[in-house]
Amino acid sequence: MIRVGVVAAGMIVLLVVAWAVAPSVFAGGDPLRGVPAQKLRGPSAQHWFGTDNLGRDLYTRVVHGAALSLSATVFAVLIGLVAGALVGLVAGAAGGVVDTAIMRIVDVVLSIPDMLLALATITVLGLGTRNVAIAVGISLIAKFARVMRGEVLRVRNAPYVEAAFASGVRWPIVLFRHILRNAYGPVAALAAVDFGVVTLFVASLSFLGYGAVPPTPEWGSLVSEGRGYLATAWWLTTLPGLVIVALVLSTQRISRALQKDA
């Protein structure tokens, strides 16, 4: 049975990905150039999302901003997934003092709110979309490490792992071929679930001014730029914000469907 909600969510995600890959196909205008005589025009057939205070087409800026926002989100999730999985794999496989030491550090990091940790990291790294992605990715490592470590502990004592050791297979081969191969599933599911949350994280840091330097379009900065015009030009904040919300809800809907099917 086709689930309409999942199909609609998938179409939204595919559209945003298409924006990021080929923005000129969907919005051929220049996102950095405006017509001052057309500033603060409301949504219309000519300007779907209206224009900003410099006469730039907001739809064009949202489409061209998808590449930065989406790439930062993907990069952040990959950092958290890869680094966290390796930390959890080492902790769960080594056990003993190594496991205890690593997990105490993980517990300390988990006690710090993700946004606070990301803000502290980006303060050290400096401004820029790449640094935003790194900061958000670092804040995710502990979460992925804990999930991976739990799965490794579950798999480590499985009969097929013990059989591999008994047959003389070397420890590194057992670790990656048998333990990791059967423990990565929940970690990958967590990455799918967290994708929408990370999108909000990246947009929030960009909103606070830590992302791309204006006039480069980025979703969070577009919402931030419209704050001063809420009373007279609601579309400047509402429409980019709705795009972010639509992507977040769509990724959450897809991830829930994948969890049910798993």
Secondary structure, 3 states (H helix, E strand, C coil): CCCHHHHHHHHHHHHHHHHHHCHHHHCCCCCCCCCHHHCCCCCCCCCCCCECCCCCEHHHHHHHHHHHHHHHHHHHHHHHHHHHHHHHHHHHHHCHHHHHHHHHHHHHHHCCCHHHHHHHHHHHHCCCHHHHHHHHHHHHHHHHHHHHHHHHHHHHCCHHHHHHHHCCCCHHHHHHHHHHHHHHHHHHHHHHHHHHHHHHHHHHHHHCCCCCCCCCCCHHHHHHHCHHHCCCCCHHHHHHHHHHHHHHHHHHHHHHHHHHHC
